[in-house]
């Protein structure tokens, strides 16, 4: 009986780190969803419906979409990697085949620095295309 309990404890000890490791979210997962602001200061009052009807930036697991004032279509960049920084993240994009992409106005067009200012507020420091903070669109 003791051997069975010891074997079970050993087995549990071996599987626990694997379970915990599988549950860790990707470094940029707090960004997933729709964000408004960026070109202008984010609005103080905005319903979820209003926000979700015209977000400025949308983050998914593998791409970032940015609204353009001159086009009904979103500009899309595919994410190569995401690295944590002291103040947020650095998103690296695959190089674009389209030289006409507007981008975010950052020093390097293939790198987007994201500063996390709270659970529902971010900024892109040093990026002239979206100089103001963005706030997350509520889902309800």
C-alpha positions as CSV (number, residue, x, y, z in Angstrom):
1,X,0.0,0.0,0.0
2,X,2.8,2.4,0.8
3,X,4.5,1.6,-2.4
4,X,1.3,2.4,-4.3
5,X,1.0,5.7,-2.5
6,X,4.7,6.6,-3.2
7,X,4.3,5.6,-6.8
8,X,1.2,7.8,-7.1
9,X,3.0,10.7,-5.5
10,X,6.0,10.3,-7.8
11,X,3.7,10.1,-10.8
12,X,1.7,13.2,-9.7
13,X,5.0,15.1,-9.2
14,X,6.2,14.2,-12.7
15,X,2.9,15.3,-14.4
16,X,2.2,18.5,-12.4
17,X,4.9,20.7,-14.1
18,X,3.7,19.5,-17.5
19,X,0.1,20.4,-16.7
20,X,1.2,23.8,-15.4
21,X,3.5,24.4,-18.4
22,X,0.7,23.6,-20.9
23,X,-1.6,26.2,-19.2
24,X,0.7,29.1,-19.4
25,X,-0.7,31.7,-22.0
26,X,1.5,33.1,-24.8
27,X,3.3,36.3,-23.8
28,X,1.1,38.5,-25.9
29,X,-2.3,36.9,-25.0
30,X,-3.4,40.0,-23.0
31,X,-3.5,41.9,-26.3
32,X,-6.0,39.5,-28.0
33,X,-9.1,41.5,-29.1
34,X,-10.1,44.8,-30.4
35,X,-8.7,48.2,-29.3
36,X,-9.8,51.8,-30.0
37,X,-7.8,55.0,-29.9
38,X,-4.3,55.6,-31.2
39,X,-4.9,58.3,-33.8
40,X,-6.9,60.4,-31.3
41,X,-7.1,60.1,-27.6
42,X,-9.3,57.1,-26.7
43,X,-12.9,58.1,-26.0
44,X,-14.0,58.4,-22.4
45,X,-17.5,56.9,-22.9
46,X,-18.0,54.3,-25.6
47,X,-20.4,51.3,-25.6
48,X,-19.1,47.8,-26.4
49,X,-21.2,47.9,-29.6
50,X,-19.8,51.3,-30.7
51,X,-16.2,50.2,-30.0
52,X,-16.5,46.8,-31.7
53,X,-18.1,48.4,-34.8
54,X,-14.9,50.3,-35.6
55,X,-11.8,49.2,-33.7
56,X,-8.4,50.8,-34.6
57,X,-6.3,47.7,-33.9
58,X,-7.2,44.0,-33.6
59,X,-4.7,41.5,-32.2
60,X,-5.0,37.8,-32.9
61,X,-2.7,34.9,-32.1
62,X,-0.8,35.3,-35.3
63,X,-1.6,38.7,-36.8
64,X,-2.2,42.3,-36.1
65,X,-4.8,44.3,-38.1
66,X,-4.9,48.1,-38.2
67,X,-7.7,50.3,-39.5
68,X,-6.9,52.9,-42.1
69,X,-8.7,56.2,-42.3
70,X,-8.5,56.1,-46.1
71,X,-9.7,52.5,-46.7
72,X,-12.6,50.3,-45.5
73,X,-10.1,47.3,-45.3
74,X,-7.8,46.6,-42.5
75,X,-4.0,46.4,-43.1
76,X,-2.8,43.1,-41.7
77,X,0.7,42.1,-40.6
78,X,1.7,38.5,-39.7
79,X,3.5,38.0,-36.4
80,X,6.9,36.3,-36.5
81,X,7.6,36.5,-32.8
82,X,6.6,38.2,-29.5
83,X,9.2,39.0,-26.8
84,X,8.5,40.4,-23.3
85,X,10.1,43.6,-22.4
86,X,10.3,45.6,-19.1
87,X,7.3,47.6,-20.0
88,X,5.3,45.3,-22.2
89,X,6.1,43.5,-25.5
90,X,8.0,43.7,-28.7
91,X,6.1,42.2,-31.7
92,X,8.2,41.3,-34.7
93,X,6.5,40.9,-38.0
94,X,7.5,38.9,-41.0
95,X,8.9,41.3,-43.7
96,X,6.1,42.6,-45.9
97,X,6.0,42.0,-49.7
98,X,3.9,45.1,-50.0
99,X,6.1,48.3,-49.7
100,X,2.9,50.4,-49.7
101,X,1.9,49.3,-46.2
102,X,1.2,52.2,-43.9
103,X,2.4,50.4,-40.8
104,X,2.4,51.9,-37.4
105,X,5.1,54.6,-38.0
106,X,7.7,52.9,-35.8
107,X,11.4,53.3,-36.4
108,X,11.6,49.7,-37.7
109,X,8.4,48.9,-39.7
110,X,8.8,45.2,-38.9
111,X,8.8,45.8,-35.1
112,X,5.9,47.0,-33.0
113,X,6.8,48.0,-29.4
114,X,3.8,47.7,-27.1
115,X,3.7,49.4,-23.7
116,X,1.2,47.9,-21.3
117,X,-0.3,50.7,-19.2
118,X,-2.9,48.6,-17.5
119,X,-5.2,45.7,-18.1
120,X,-7.2,47.6,-20.7
121,X,-4.8,50.3,-22.0
122,X,-1.7,50.1,-24.2
123,X,0.5,52.4,-26.2
124,X,3.0,52.1,-29.0
125,X,5.9,54.3,-27.8
126,X,7.9,55.9,-30.6
127,X,5.4,55.1,-33.3
128,X,4.1,58.2,-35.0
129,X,1.2,56.4,-36.8
130,X,-0.7,55.8,-33.6
131,X,0.7,58.4,-31.0
132,X,-2.1,58.1,-28.5
133,X,-2.9,55.3,-26.1
134,X,-5.5,52.6,-27.0
135,X,-8.1,51.1,-24.8
136,X,-9.6,47.6,-25.1
137,X,-13.1,47.3,-26.5
138,X,-15.4,45.7,-23.9
139,X,-17.2,42.6,-25.0
140,X,-20.5,43.4,-23.1
